[in-house]
Amino acid sequence: MKKISGLLLVGCSALALAGCGADDISSPGAGSITINNGTSTPTPTPTPTPTSTTVVAADSCPTTGGVTLTNDGVISGPEGTWRVCTLPALIDQSSVLSKVDGVLYRLNGRVDVGCDGGFTAPTTAAPFTTTTASCNSKVLTADTNVTLTIDPGVIVYGENGSEPAWLAVNRGNKISATGTAAQPIVFTSVQNVQGSNDDSSQGQWGGVVLLGRGMVTDCNYGSTAAGTCERDTEGSVNKAVFGGSDNSYNAGTMKYVQIRYSGYVLSNGKELQSLTAEGVGSATTLDYFQSVNSSDDGAEFFGGKVQFKHYIAVNADDDSLDTDTGLQGFFQYVLLLQRDGGGDALMEIDSNGAETDTPRQVLTVANFTGVQPSVSSNNESNDQASVMIRGNSDVTYVNGIINTPNNECIRMNGSGTVPATLKAYSTVLSCNATKFLNTGTYASATPAADAFAAGTNNNTAFTSTLTSTFVNGTNESGVTAYADIKTISTYFDTVTYIGAVSGASDTWYTGWTCDNTTADFGSGESCTALPVT
């Protein structure tokens, strides 16, 4: 899957423009131009061979996938032309977005996958007998059990209209977005399609939201004491509710997926990011995922139980990994890569102010590499350090690397009756002279430094020798990995190295990702362009 960059933008977007502007040439021969050459007859020059584009728009939208698509014409970009097939606001039956040459799938505002089945699954007859435009008036008597399947190589783009474009996979429904290493699934923005993006572009559409029935805290409805806690998706005008009592809840699969240029402010302090997982459970498959240039977090996880391998966040403008409200989280092979001087923390870990609610958040991150280049400035922002831990959270780091030369590495903020805790094993820090910050009730204590001193094989004065930004060098390869990782979680693979990438021969991150100036994954495919096969 190779991208062709540098081609001229051809035509005008059929979605963005009713026609070409006065200064645009819509096609050769569309008008008549008279040139007065005087009395001499010029020597004819060879007729240039037209430059063909790589992609040619399909004649029509697929009609066999279940969902009824709207044919919204043709859109042009550097890679050629594409047929635009717009998804309905409500996907009310299991449907397939198939890979068809010259077809892009469009989110025009919020798109719901099924309707919300509630805190627990209803058990009687299914509600859908005719196509409906909205879930708002539905009183469900059963889960709608809609699965949206997205085939390898499919590109879905969001275009904000009167409301932001985002995909909401509601409780009682699933997504099956399973790409391959050769053909990842790409979610992106209309600007990316049109070829107008650069490495600083972000916040151009909403993102993907998975809603489940896992346990959450900080309730909008019910209470943790009664076991009835539910929450709203941050800032959503129409309710997108999550929460329940099932930490094994299956929201589907997202594997070999990129989400680019996402993030949207729904209301003050309430934002969407590339992936928002809310109350999803351990039966949900999350693997080989890349977040690119999210204007908020790389991904954010609210409650439930998440097991996630091969997570990459590049250029998140807030936190690269944000976890909240009672999450039971287990992550392995994690790359958190921020642009120089941009973004906030590599990780923000808290319980959103619900300091006494249970379950407490339990987060374990293994084999991770976090990099804030900080050549010209630090990335302190609101969290004040590369990692922020607070609020009813119990955190474990295993086989970790934090490389943030101009910033403090870890801030712990004491709050609540039983404040946050930290354990660390085979974790190395390259940060400024301060290294740790202690705030809140920890202001007169040193919990972060004490935690590292109590752990095994940690180094708080490590000299990083990372190559290619995130690949282990000589010093990293010399650190002994934690031998008993299976005692922490059987989900984890036993490895013999720290960090996310053991060395030059370890290439799990390449081929299915895209490249930018912050991180070159060797895929040969720029994030500012689209795959064409």
C-alpha positions as CSV (number, residue, x, y, z in Angstrom):
1,M,0.0,0.0,0.0
2,K,1.9,3.0,-1.2
3,K,0.9,6.6,-1.3
4,I,1.5,8.9,-4.2
5,S,2.2,12.4,-3.0
6,G,2.9,15.6,-4.7
7,L,0.2,15.2,-7.4
8,L,-1.8,18.3,-8.3
9,L,-5.2,18.7,-6.7
10,V,-7.7,18.0,-9.5
11,G,-11.2,19.3,-9.8
12,C,-13.2,20.7,-7.0
13,S,-14.9,18.9,-4.1
14,A,-18.4,18.0,-5.1
15,L,-19.3,18.2,-1.4
16,A,-17.7,21.5,-0.5
17,L,-18.5,23.4,-3.7
18,A,-21.5,23.6,-6.0
19,G,-19.0,24.3,-8.9
20,C,-15.6,25.6,-9.5
21,G,-14.9,29.2,-8.7
22,A,-14.3,31.9,-11.3
23,D,-10.5,31.4,-11.1
24,D,-10.7,27.7,-11.5
25,I,-10.4,25.8,-14.7
26,S,-12.9,23.0,-14.5
27,S,-11.8,21.0,-17.6
28,P,-9.8,21.5,-20.8
29,G,-12.1,22.9,-23.6
30,A,-14.8,24.0,-21.2
31,G,-14.5,27.5,-22.7
32,S,-13.0,29.3,-25.7
33,I,-9.8,31.2,-25.5
34,T,-8.5,33.3,-28.4
35,I,-4.8,34.1,-28.6
36,N,-3.5,36.7,-31.1
37,N,-0.1,35.4,-32.2
38,G,0.6,38.1,-34.8
39,T,1.5,37.2,-38.4
40,S,4.1,34.5,-37.7
41,T,3.1,30.9,-37.4
42,P,4.6,29.3,-34.3
43,T,6.2,25.9,-34.5
44,P,3.8,23.4,-33.0
45,T,4.8,21.9,-29.7
46,P,4.1,18.3,-28.8
47,T,0.8,17.8,-27.0
48,P,1.6,16.9,-23.4
49,T,0.6,13.5,-22.2
50,P,-2.1,14.1,-19.5
51,T,-1.0,13.1,-16.0
52,S,-3.3,10.4,-14.8
53,T,-4.3,10.3,-11.2
54,T,-4.0,7.1,-9.2
55,V,-7.6,6.8,-7.9
56,V,-10.7,7.0,-10.2
57,A,-14.0,7.5,-8.5
58,A,-16.3,4.5,-8.6
59,D,-19.5,4.9,-10.7
60,S,-21.8,4.4,-7.7
61,C,-21.9,3.5,-4.1
62,P,-22.2,-0.1,-2.9
63,T,-25.7,-1.4,-2.5
64,T,-25.2,-4.8,-0.9
65,G,-23.8,-3.9,2.5
66,G,-27.1,-3.6,4.4
67,V,-26.9,0.1,5.2
68,T,-28.5,2.5,2.7
69,L,-25.8,4.9,1.5
70,T,-26.3,8.3,0.0
71,N,-24.3,9.0,-3.2
72,D,-23.0,12.5,-2.7
73,G,-21.0,12.8,-5.8
74,V,-17.2,13.0,-6.3
75,I,-14.5,14.5,-4.2
76,S,-11.0,15.3,-5.4
77,G,-7.7,15.1,-3.7
78,P,-4.0,14.6,-4.5
79,E,-4.5,10.9,-4.9
80,G,-7.3,11.3,-7.5
81,T,-11.1,11.2,-7.3
82,W,-13.4,9.3,-5.0
83,R,-17.1,8.5,-4.9
84,V,-18.5,9.8,-1.7
85,C,-20.9,7.4,0.0
86,T,-22.5,9.0,3.1
87,L,-23.7,6.9,6.0
88,P,-27.2,7.5,7.4
89,A,-27.5,9.1,10.9
90,L,-28.7,5.8,12.3
91,I,-27.4,2.4,11.2
92,D,-30.3,0.3,12.1
93,Q,-29.2,-3.1,10.8
94,S,-26.0,-5.0,10.7
95,S,-24.0,-3.7,7.8
96,V,-20.7,-4.0,6.0
97,L,-18.6,-1.1,4.6
98,S,-16.7,-3.0,1.9
99,K,-13.5,-2.1,0.2
100,V,-14.3,-0.8,-3.2
101,D,-11.8,1.0,-5.4
102,G,-12.6,4.7,-5.7
103,V,-15.0,4.8,-2.8
104,L,-14.9,6.7,0.5
105,Y,-17.4,6.5,3.3
106,R,-18.5,9.7,4.9
107,L,-19.8,10.6,8.3
108,N,-21.9,13.8,8.0
109,G,-22.5,14.6,11.6
110,R,-23.1,12.0,14.3
111,V,-23.7,8.5,13.1
112,D,-25.2,6.0,15.6
113,V,-24.6,2.3,15.3
114,G,-27.8,0.8,16.7
115,C,-29.7,2.4,19.6
116,D,-28.8,2.3,23.3
117,G,-30.1,-0.8,25.0
118,G,-29.7,0.6,28.5
119,F,-27.9,-0.4,31.7
120,T,-28.7,-4.1,31.2
121,A,-29.8,-5.9,28.0
122,P,-33.5,-5.9,27.4
123,T,-34.7,-9.5,26.7
124,T,-37.9,-9.4,24.6
125,A,-38.6,-8.8,20.9
126,A,-36.2,-6.7,18.8
127,P,-37.5,-3.2,18.2
128,F,-36.5,-2.5,14.6
129,T,-39.2,-3.4,12.0
130,T,-38.8,-0.3,9.7
131,T,-36.0,2.1,8.9
132,T,-36.0,5.0,11.4
133,A,-33.9,8.2,11.4
134,S,-33.3,8.5,15.1
135,C,-33.0,6.6,18.4
136,N,-34.4,9.4,20.4
137,S,-38.1,8.3,20.3
138,K,-37.3,4.6,20.8
139,V,-38.2,2.6,23.9
140,L,-36.3,-0.5,23.3
141,T,-37.5,-3.9,24.3
142,A,-34.3,-5.7,23.3
143,D,-30.8,-4.8,22.3
144,T,-30.7,-3.8,18.7
145,N,-27.7,-6.0,18.2
146,V,-26.4,-4.0,15.2
147,T,-22.8,-4.8,14.1
148,L,-21.0,-2.4,11.8
149,T,-18.3,-4.3,9.9
150,I,-15.6,-2.3,8.2
151,D,-13.4,-4.3,5.8
152,P,-9.6,-4.0,5.5
153,G,-8.4,-1.0,3.5
154,V,-11.6,1.0,3.9
155,I,-11.3,4.8,4.4
156,V,-14.0,6.6,6.4
157,Y,-13.9,10.4,6.7
158,G,-15.8,12.8,8.9
159,E,-17.1,16.1,7.7
160,N,-18.6,18.5,10.4
161,G,-21.9,20.1,9.5
162,S,-24.4,21.5,11.9
163,E,-22.9,19.1,14.5
164,P,-19.6,17.4,14.7
165,A,-19.0,14.2,12.7
166,W,-18.5,11.2,15.0
167,L,-19.3,7.5,15.2
168,A,-21.2,6.3,18.3
169,V,-21.4,2.6,18.8
170,N,-24.2,2.4,21.4
171,R,-24.7,-0.2,24.2
172,G,-26.1,-3.4,22.8
173,N,-24.3,-3.0,19.5
174,K,-20.8,-3.6,18.1
175,I,-18.1,-2.5,15.7
176,S,-16.0,-5.0,13.7
177,A,-13.2,-2.9,12.3
178,T,-10.5,-5.4,11.6
179,G,-7.8,-4.2,9.1
180,T,-4.6,-6.0,8.3
181,A,-0.9,-5.0,8.5
182,A,-1.0,-4.4,4.7
183,Q,-4.5,-2.8,4.6
184,P,-5.3,-0.8,7.8
185,I,-8.6,0.9,8.2
186,V,-8.3,4.7,8.2
187,F,-10.7,7.1,9.9
188,T,-9.8,10.7,8.9
189,S,-11.1,14.2,8.0
190,V,-12.4,15.7,4.8
191,Q,-9.4,18.0,4.8
192,N,-7.1,15.0,4.7
193,V,-9.0,13.7,1.7
194,Q,-8.7,17.1,-0.1
195,G,-4.9,17.2,0.6
196,S,-4.9,20.4,2.7
197,N,-3.4,19.0,5.9
198,D,0.1,19.4,7.3
199,D,1.8,18.1,10.4
200,S,0.1,20.7,12.6
201,S,-3.5,19.9,11.5
202,Q,-5.9,18.6,14.1
203,G,-9.4,18.8,15.5
204,Q,-11.2,18.5,12.1
205,W,-13.9,16.0,13.1
206,G,-15.1,14.1,16.2
207,G,-13.7,10.6,16.4
208,V,-15.0,7.1,17.3
209,V,-16.8,6.4,20.6
210,L,-17.4,2.9,22.0
211,L,-20.1,2.8,24.6
212,G,-20.4,-0.3,27.0
213,R,-21.9,-1.7,30.2
214,G,-18.7,-1.8,32.2
215,M,-18.6,-0.3,35.8
216,V,-17.9,3.4,36.0
217,T,-17.7,6.1,38.7
218,D,-18.6,9.8,38.9
219,C,-22.2,9.1,38.0
220,N,-24.6,11.3,35.9
221,Y,-27.3,8.8,36.8
222,G,-27.7,6.3,39.6
223,S,-24.9,5.7,42.2
224,T,-21.9,3.5,42.7
225,A,-23.3,2.5,46.1
226,A,-26.4,1.1,44.5
227,G,-24.5,-0.4,41.6
228,T,-26.5,1.7,39.1
229,C,-23.9,4.3,38.0
230,E,-24.1,5.6,34.4
231,R,-22.4,8.5,32.6
232,D,-23.0,10.7,29.6
233,T,-20.4,11.0,26.8
234,E,-18.7,14.3,27.5
235,G,-20.6,17.2,26.1
236,S,-22.9,15.3,23.8
237,V,-26.1,17.2,23.0
238,N,-28.2,14.0,22.4
239,K,-27.5,11.5,25.1
240,A,-24.8,8.9,24.5
241,V,-25.0,7.0,27.8
242,F,-22.6,4.3,29.1
243,G,-22.0,2.2,32.2
244,G,-23.4,-0.9,33.8
245,S,-22.1,-3.9,35.8
246,D,-20.5,-6.0,33.1
247,N,-16.7,-5.5,32.9
248,S,-16.5,-8.3,30.3
249,Y,-18.8,-6.3,27.9
250,N,-17.9,-6.8,24.2
251,A,-18.1,-3.6,22.1
252,G,-16.5,-5.4,19.2
253,T,-13.1,-5.1,17.6
254,M,-10.7,-2.4,16.4
255,K,-7.5,-3.8,15.0
256,Y,-5.0,-2.3,12.5
257,V,-6.8,1.0,12.6
258,Q,-5.6,4.6,12.2
259,I,-7.7,7.6,13.4
260,R,-6.3,10.9,12.1
261,Y,-6.9,14.6,12.7
262,S,-9.8,14.1,15.2
263,G,-11.0,15.9,18.3
264,Y,-13.9,18.3,18.8
265,V,-15.0,20.6,21.6
266,L,-18.6,19.7,22.3
267,S,-18.8,22.2,25.1
268,N,-16.5,24.0,27.5
269,G,-14.0,21.4,28.8
270,K,-15.9,18.6,27.1
271,E,-14.0,17.2,24.1
272,L,-14.0,14.2,21.8
273,Q,-10.7,12.6,20.8
274,S,-9.6,9.9,18.3
275,L,-10.9,7.0,20.3
276,T,-13.1,7.3,23.4
277,A,-13.8,3.9,25.1
278,E,-16.6,4.2,27.7
279,G,-17.5,1.3,29.9
280,V,-16.2,-1.3,27.4
281,G,-15.1,-4.6,28.8
282,S,-12.4,-7.3,28.5
283,A,-14.2,-9.0,25.6
284,T,-13.6,-5.9,23.4
285,T,-10.6,-6.4,21.2
286,L,-8.3,-3.4,20.9
287,D,-4.9,-4.0,19.1
288,Y,-2.6,-2.3,16.6
289,F,-4.1,1.2,16.8
290,Q,-2.6,4.6,15.8
291,S,-3.9,8.0,16.9
292,V,-2.6,10.9,14.8
293,N,-2.9,14.6,15.6
294,S,-5.9,14.4,18.0
295,S,-6.7,17.9,19.2
296,D,-7.5,16.4,22.6
297,D,-6.2,13.1,24.0
298,G,-4.7,10.4,21.9
299,A,-7.4,8.1,23.4
300,E,-9.4,8.3,26.6
301,F,-10.8,5.4,28.6
302,F,-13.7,5.8,31.1
303,G,-14.3,2.9,33.4
304,G,-14.9,-0.7,32.4
305,K,-12.0,-3.2,31.8
306,V,-9.7,-2.5,28.9
307,Q,-7.0,-4.9,27.6
308,F,-5.0,-3.2,24.8
309,K,-1.8,-4.1,23.0
310,H,0.1,-2.1,20.4
311,Y,-1.2,1.4,21.1
312,I,0.4,4.4,19.3
313,A,-0.4,8.1,20.0
314,V,1.4,10.7,17.9
315,N,1.0,14.5,18.4
316,A,-1.9,14.4,20.8
317,D,-2.5,18.0,21.8
318,D,-3.6,17.1,25.3
319,D,-2.6,13.8,26.9
320,S,-1.4,10.9,24.9
321,L,-3.2,8.4,27.1
322,D,-6.0,9.5,29.5
323,T,-7.7,7.1,31.9
324,D,-10.7,7.9,34.2
325,T,-13.6,6.9,36.4
326,G,-12.7,3.5,37.7
327,L,-11.0,2.0,34.7
328,Q,-9.4,-1.4,35.1
329,G,-6.8,-1.0,32.4
330,F,-4.0,-3.2,31.1
331,F,-1.8,-1.9,28.2
332,Q,1.3,-3.4,26.6
333,Y,3.5,-2.2,23.8
334,V,2.7,1.5,24.0
335,L,4.3,4.4,22.1
336,L,3.4,7.9,23.3
337,L,5.1,10.4,21.0
338,Q,4.5,14.1,21.3
339,R,5.6,17.0,19.1
340,D,8.3,19.3,20.6
341,G,6.7,21.7,23.0
342,G,3.2,20.5,22.2
343,G,0.6,18.6,24.2
344,D,0.2,18.1,27.9
345,A,1.1,14.9,29.7
346,L,2.1,11.6,28.2
347,M,-0.4,10.0,30.7
348,E,-3.1,11.5,32.8
349,I,-4.6,9.1,35.3
350,D,-7.4,10.1,37.7
351,S,-11.0,9.5,38.7
352,N,-12.5,12.8,37.5
353,G,-13.0,14.1,41.1
354,A,-14.8,11.0,42.3
355,E,-12.2,10.4,45.0
356,T,-14.2,8.0,47.2
357,D,-16.1,6.1,44.5
358,T,-15.4,2.5,43.8
359,P,-14.1,0.7,41.9
360,R,-10.8,2.5,42.3
361,Q,-8.9,2.9,39.0
362,V,-6.3,0.2,38.5
363,L,-4.0,0.9,35.6
364,T,-1.0,-1.2,34.5
365,V,1.1,-0.1,31.6
366,A,3.8,-2.5,30.4
367,N,6.6,-2.1,27.8
368,F,5.9,1.5,27.1
369,T,8.1,4.3,25.6
370,G,7.0,7.9,26.1
371,V,8.9,10.7,24.4
372,Q,8.6,14.5,24.8
373,P,11.5,15.8,22.7
374,S,11.5,19.2,24.5
375,V,14.4,20.6,22.4
376,S,13.1,24.1,22.7
377,S,10.6,24.0,25.5
378,N,8.9,21.7,27.9
379,N,5.4,20.2,27.8
380,E,4.3,21.1,31.3
381,S,0.9,22.6,30.5
382,N,-1.8,21.9,33.1
383,D,-0.5,18.6,34.3
384,Q,3.0,20.0,35.0
385,A,4.8,16.8,34.4
386,S,5.1,14.0,31.8
387,V,2.9,11.8,33.9
388,M,0.1,13.0,36.1
389,I,-1.4,10.6,38.7
390,R,-4.2,11.5,41.1
391,G,-7.6,10.8,42.4
392,N,-8.3,7.2,43.6
393,S,-5.9,5.6,41.1
394,D,-3.5,2.7,41.7
395,V,-0.9,2.7,39.0
396,T,1.8,0.1,38.0
397,Y,4.5,0.6,35.5
398,V,6.5,-2.3,34.1
399,N,9.4,-2.2,31.6
400,G,8.9,1.5,31.0
401,I,10.9,4.3,29.4
402,I,10.1,8.0,29.9
403,N,12.3,10.3,27.9
404,T,11.5,13.9,28.6
405,P,14.8,15.8,29.0
406,N,13.3,19.3,29.8
407,N,10.4,18.2,31.9
408,E,9.6,16.6,35.3
409,C,8.8,13.0,34.8
410,I,6.0,12.2,37.3
411,R,3.6,14.3,39.4
412,M,1.5,12.7,42.1
413,N,-1.4,14.7,43.5
414,G,-2.7,13.5,46.9
415,S,-6.5,13.7,47.2
416,G,-9.3,11.7,48.7
417,T,-9.3,9.5,51.8
418,V,-6.9,7.0,50.2
419,P,-4.8,8.9,47.6
420,A,-3.3,7.5,44.5
421,T,-0.5,4.9,44.6
422,L,2.3,4.0,42.3
423,K,4.5,0.9,41.8
424,A,7.3,0.7,39.3
425,Y,9.4,-2.2,38.0
426,S,12.3,-2.0,35.4
427,T,11.3,1.6,34.5
428,V,13.8,4.2,33.6
429,L,13.4,8.0,33.6
430,S,15.3,10.7,31.6
431,C,14.0,14.0,32.8
432,N,15.1,17.3,34.3
433,A,16.8,17.8,37.6
434,T,13.5,18.0,39.6
435,K,12.2,14.6,38.2
436,F,9.2,14.4,40.6
437,L,6.4,16.8,41.7
438,N,4.2,16.1,44.7
439,T,1.1,18.2,45.2
440,G,-2.2,18.2,47.1
441,T,-2.0,16.3,50.3
442,Y,1.4,15.0,49.0
443,A,2.9,18.4,49.0
444,S,4.9,17.6,52.2
445,A,5.7,14.1,51.1
446,T,7.7,12.4,48.3
447,P,5.5,9.5,47.1
448,A,6.7,9.3,43.6
449,A,10.4,9.2,44.5
450,D,9.6,6.8,47.3
451,A,7.7,4.5,44.9
452,F,10.6,4.3,42.6
453,A,13.0,3.6,45.4
454,A,10.7,0.8,46.6
455,G,10.5,-0.8,43.2
456,T,12.9,-3.1,41.5
457,N,15.5,-2.3,38.8
458,N,14.4,1.3,38.3
459,N,16.6,4.2,37.3
460,T,15.7,7.8,37.9
461,A,18.9,9.2,36.3
462,F,18.9,7.3,33.0
463,T,20.7,8.4,29.9
464,S,18.5,7.7,26.9
465,T,20.1,6.3,23.8
466,L,16.8,5.8,21.8
467,T,17.3,5.7,18.1
468,S,14.8,6.7,15.5
469,T,12.9,8.5,18.3
470,F,11.5,5.4,20.0
471,V,13.7,2.3,19.2
472,N,15.8,1.0,22.1
473,G,19.5,1.8,21.9
474,T,22.5,0.5,23.8
475,N,21.5,1.8,27.2
476,E,17.9,0.7,27.0
477,S,18.9,-2.8,25.8
478,G,21.2,-3.1,28.8
479,V,18.3,-2.8,31.3
480,T,16.9,-6.1,32.6
481,A,13.2,-6.6,32.1
482,Y,10.8,-7.5,34.9
483,A,10.8,-11.3,35.0
484,D,7.4,-11.9,36.7
485,I,5.1,-9.9,34.4
486,K,2.5,-12.8,34.3
487,T,2.1,-12.3,38.1
488,I,0.8,-8.8,37.4
489,S,-1.5,-9.9,34.6
490,T,-1.8,-13.1,32.6
491,Y,-2.9,-10.8,29.7
492,F,0.7,-9.6,29.3
493,D,3.4,-11.3,27.1
494,T,6.6,-12.3,28.8
495,V,9.4,-10.3,27.2
496,T,13.1,-9.8,27.8
497,Y,13.3,-6.1,27.2
498,I,12.0,-2.7,28.5
499,G,10.2,-0.2,26.3
500,A,7.8,-0.7,23.4
501,V,10.3,-1.5,20.7
502,S,13.2,-3.9,21.6
503,G,15.6,-2.8,18.8
504,A,16.0,-2.5,15.1
505,S,14.7,-6.0,14.3
506,D,11.4,-5.3,16.2
507,T,9.1,-3.8,13.6
508,W,5.6,-4.3,14.9
509,Y,4.8,-0.6,14.4
510,T,5.6,-0.4,10.6
511,G,3.5,-1.1,7.5
512,W,0.0,-0.4,9.0
513,T,0.9,3.1,10.3
514,C,1.5,6.5,8.7
515,D,4.5,8.8,9.1
516,N,5.0,12.4,10.1
517,T,7.8,14.6,11.2
518,T,7.4,13.6,14.9
519,A,7.6,9.8,14.2
520,D,8.8,8.1,11.0
521,F,7.6,4.5,11.4
522,G,9.2,3.4,8.1
523,S,5.8,2.8,6.5
524,G,6.7,5.1,3.5
525,E,3.2,6.6,3.8
526,S,2.6,10.2,5.0
527,C,-0.3,10.9,7.3
528,T,-1.1,13.9,5.2
529,A,-1.9,11.5,2.2
530,L,-4.4,8.7,1.7
531,P,-3.6,5.0,0.9
532,V,-4.6,4.2,-2.6
533,T,-4.8,0.4,-2.6
